[in-house]
């Protein structure tokens, strides 16, 4: 019997890689207040930019567009849960408030923004359902980052969120929480909670 060797070629079919879905959808918004139109109401320059729900979309958007270092002075980037507008008037934000931290160094804002975004889309907060989104505000003298939440009067939840956020963004100074209602009524807002 003759020795017959068969040559078989195995062709590997590369399966397409599925995107890594997030727990929920998020939307980036842009607001450029550096050139307001005379008499224009707040929010008229607020533009919905892009809604994403995968890790891959997030990184593409962040790398190409949504870095605070790319913003002119008096402009803001917002990243909010899809369906929530970054406005006090939005029903999800109406009874809420915000944790705020300031930075006089641009690289700090960039790092805190990215760490916050990753914590939000990665669902790192125990009270993630209470969080609406985050705003990065580039200003000439001092940049600001604000984490918006839903239920301002719930002190225990707000303090828990504030403590976790401080840990995420690696801030040792005190950060403050203000109610949106106070901000609407008063020119200088008072802090309600501090961590």
C-alpha positions in Angstrom: 0.0 0.0 0.0 1.3 3.3 -1.0 1.8 6.1 1.5 -0.5 8.8 0.5 -0.3 12.1 2.4 -3.0 14.5 2.0 -2.3 18.2 2.2 -5.2 20.1 3.8 -5.2 23.8 4.1 -7.1 25.2 7.0 -8.6 28.6 6.2 -9.3 30.6 9.3 -12.3 32.8 9.0 -11.8 35.8 11.2 -15.0 36.4 13.1 -15.8 40.1 13.3 -15.1 41.5 16.7 -18.2 42.7 18.3 -18.2 46.1 19.9 -18.1 46.3 23.7 -21.5 47.6 24.7 -21.9 50.0 27.6 -24.6 49.6 30.2 -26.4 52.7 28.8 -26.2 55.3 26.1 -24.4 58.6 26.6 -24.5 61.8 24.7 -21.8 64.4 24.2 -22.9 68.1 24.0 -21.0 71.2 23.1 -21.6 74.8 24.1 -19.5 77.7 23.0 -20.4 80.8 25.0 -17.4 82.8 23.8 -19.4 84.5 21.1 -22.9 84.9 22.5 -25.5 86.6 20.3 -26.8 89.8 21.8 -29.9 89.0 23.9 -29.7 85.3 23.3 -31.1 83.1 26.0 -28.8 80.6 27.8 -28.7 77.3 26.0 -29.2 78.6 22.5 -25.6 77.7 21.6 -25.9 74.2 23.3 -25.6 71.6 20.6 -26.1 67.8 20.7 -22.9 66.3 19.2 -23.0 62.5 19.3 -24.7 59.7 21.2 -22.6 56.5 21.8 -23.1 53.2 23.5 -19.8 51.2 22.9 -16.3 51.5 24.3 -14.9 51.8 20.8 -17.2 54.8 19.9 -16.2 56.5 23.2 -12.5 56.2 22.6 -12.8 57.3 19.0 -14.8 60.4 20.0 -12.6 61.2 22.9 -9.4 60.9 21.0 -10.6 62.9 18.0 -12.9 65.5 19.5 -13.9 65.7 23.1 -10.8 66.7 25.0 -11.1 69.9 27.0 -7.7 71.0 25.7 -9.4 71.4 22.3 -11.9 73.9 23.6 -11.7 77.7 23.4 -12.2 79.8 26.5 -15.8 80.0 27.7 -16.8 76.7 26.0 -18.1 73.6 27.6 -18.2 69.9 26.9 -21.0 67.9 28.4 -21.4 64.1 28.6 -24.9 63.2 29.9 -27.0 60.0 29.8 -28.9 59.8 26.6 -32.3 61.4 26.9 -31.1 64.0 29.5 -30.3 67.5 28.3 -27.6 69.4 30.3 -30.1 72.0 31.5 -31.7 72.8 34.8 -35.1 72.6 33.1 -34.7 68.9 32.1 -37.0 66.9 34.3 -34.1 64.6 35.3 -32.0 67.5 36.5 -34.8 69.8 37.8 -34.6 68.6 41.5 -30.8 68.1 41.3 -27.6 69.8 41.8 -23.9 69.4 41.1 -20.6 68.7 42.7 -17.9 71.1 41.5 -14.1 71.2 41.4 -11.9 73.9 39.9 -8.5 73.8 38.4 -6.0 76.5 37.4 -3.9 74.0 35.4 -5.2 72.7 32.0 -3.7 69.3 32.3 -5.6 68.7 35.6 -8.9 69.4 33.9 -8.0 67.0 31.0 -7.1 64.2 33.5 -10.1 64.7 35.8 -12.5 64.9 32.7 -11.2 61.6 31.4 -11.2 59.8 34.7 -14.8 61.0 35.3 -15.9 59.9 31.9 -14.5 56.4 32.3 -16.1 56.1 35.8 -19.5 57.2 34.4 -19.6 54.9 31.3 -17.9 52.1 33.3 -20.7 52.4 36.0 -18.2 52.8 38.9 -20.6 54.8 41.1 -22.8 52.7 43.4 -25.5 55.4 42.9 -25.0 55.6 39.1 -28.8 55.9 38.5 -28.6 59.2 40.5 -26.0 60.8 38.1 -27.1 62.8 35.1 -23.7 63.7 33.6 -20.6 65.8 33.8 -19.6 69.2 32.4 -16.1 70.4 31.6 -15.9 74.2 31.4 -12.8 75.9 30.0 -12.3 79.4 31.4 -9.4 81.9 31.1 -8.5 81.9 34.8 -9.9 78.7 36.2 -11.4 75.7 34.6 -14.3 73.8 36.2 -15.6 70.3 36.3 -19.2 69.7 37.5 -20.9 66.3 38.2 -24.7 66.7 37.9 -27.0 64.6 40.0 -30.8 64.1 40.2 -32.0 64.3 43.8 -30.2 67.2 45.6 -32.1 66.9 48.9 -30.9 63.3 49.4 -27.8 64.2 51.4 -26.6 60.6 52.1 -26.6 59.8 48.4 -25.0 63.1 47.4 -22.2 62.8 49.9 -21.5 59.2 48.8 -21.3 60.3 45.2 -19.0 63.2 46.2 -16.7 61.0 48.1 -16.4 58.5 45.3 -15.9 61.3 42.7 -13.0 62.8 44.8 -11.4 59.4 44.9 -11.8 58.9 41.1 -10.4 62.3 40.2 -7.7 62.2 42.9 -8.6 65.5 44.6 -7.6 66.2 48.2 -9.1 69.7 48.5 -12.7 70.0 49.6 -15.3 69.9 46.8 -18.8 71.5 47.1 -22.3 70.5 46.2 -24.9 73.2 45.2 -28.6 72.8 44.4 -29.7 73.9 41.0 -32.7 75.7 42.7 -30.2 77.9 44.7 -28.3 78.7 41.5 -31.4 79.8 39.7 -32.5 82.1 42.5 -29.2 83.6 43.7 -26.2 85.1 42.0 -23.7 83.6 44.4 -24.6 80.0 45.2 -24.1 78.6 48.6 -22.7 75.1 49.1 -25.1 72.6 50.7 -22.7 69.7 51.1 -18.9 69.5 51.3 -16.6 66.5 51.2 
